[in-house]
Amino acid sequence: MVSALSLANGLTLLFAALCLWTMAAQSRGGVTTLGRLALPGGFAVLATLMLLAGVFEASFLFDILWVAAFAVGSVIGRIRGWMLSVQSNRESGLVSLPATVDGLVAALILVALSVVDFSSAMMGEALIEPGYIAAGSALCAGFLGYRVLVIALRVVRPTSDKVSPAA
């Protein structure tokens, strides 16, 4: 069952588009702040929660699928966050990231899923079951959210490189 077109479908599409827009700026690499670094992950989580709220015929299978997709995306995002070469300046709060395409691909998938949800609501019939759309978006949100979380932890956490005093 698909709900009729509503403000929630439009907001989902807006959050996904904002995720793509902010991630496109980051994918080129360069210097940014931690706040701007967190924007795509935050927009992805909002879009995912909106898509999850649109699942009316929830079943135990869809709940497990959504949680598993979020967990898999989180693990992949955590690994990717550790793999990126990040340079930071703690005094100014700036972070230098390399140019990458992984976050942009996840944001594009999220936008595509939101467009499918919006189109399904507009037509009144499900092109893809809403539970699967929510699970796919949970995978993307887990990836983007944990990727930025690991990068932020790497930037904020003090280094353990201690030089021993000369004897």
Secondary structure in CASP SS format (residue, H / E / C, confidence):
PFRMAT SS
TARGET T0000
AUTHOR 0000-0000-0000
METHOD secondary structure of the structure
MODEL  1
M C 1.00
V C 1.00
S C 1.00
A C 1.00
L C 1.00
S C 1.00
L H 1.00
A H 1.00
N H 1.00
G H 1.00
L H 1.00
T H 1.00
L H 1.00
L H 1.00
F H 1.00
A H 1.00
A H 1.00
L H 1.00
C H 1.00
L H 1.00
W H 1.00
T H 1.00
M H 1.00
A H 1.00
A H 1.00
Q H 1.00
S H 1.00
R C 1.00
G C 1.00
G E 1.00
V E 1.00
T E 1.00
T E 1.00
L H 1.00
G H 1.00
R H 1.00
L H 1.00
A H 1.00
L H 1.00
P H 1.00
G H 1.00
G H 1.00
F H 1.00
A H 1.00
V H 1.00
L H 1.00
A H 1.00
T H 1.00
L H 1.00
M H 1.00
L H 1.00
L H 1.00
A H 1.00
G C 1.00
V C 1.00
F C 1.00
E C 1.00
A C 1.00
S C 1.00
F H 1.00
L H 1.00
F H 1.00
D H 1.00
I H 1.00
L H 1.00
W H 1.00
V H 1.00
A H 1.00
A H 1.00
F H 1.00
A H 1.00
V H 1.00
G H 1.00
S H 1.00
V H 1.00
I H 1.00
G H 1.00
R H 1.00
I H 1.00
R H 1.00
G H 1.00
W H 1.00
M H 1.00
L C 1.00
S C 1.00
V C 1.00
Q E 1.00
S E 1.00
N E 1.00
R C 1.00
E C 1.00
S C 1.00
G C 1.00
L E 1.00
V E 1.00
S E 1.00
L E 1.00
P C 1.00
A C 1.00
T C 1.00
V C 1.00
D H 1.00
G H 1.00
L H 1.00
V H 1.00
A H 1.00
A H 1.00
L H 1.00
I H 1.00
L H 1.00
V H 1.00
A H 1.00
L H 1.00
S H 1.00
V H 1.00
V H 1.00
D H 1.00
F H 1.00
S H 1.00
S H 1.00
A H 1.00
M H 1.00
M H 1.00
G C 1.00
E C 1.00
A C 1.00
L C 1.00
I C 1.00
E C 1.00
P H 1.00
G H 1.00
Y H 1.00
I H 1.00
A H 1.00
A H 1.00
G H 1.00
S H 1.00
A H 1.00
L H 1.00
C H 1.00
A H 1.00
G H 1.00
F H 1.00
L H 1.00
G H 1.00
Y H 1.00
R H 1.00
V H 1.00
L H 1.00
V H 1.00
I H 1.00
A H 1.00
L H 1.00
R H 1.00
V H 1.00
V H 1.00
R C 1.00
P C 1.00
T C 1.00
S C 1.00
D C 1.00
K C 1.00
V C 1.00
S C 1.00
P C 1.00
A C 1.00
A C 1.00
END
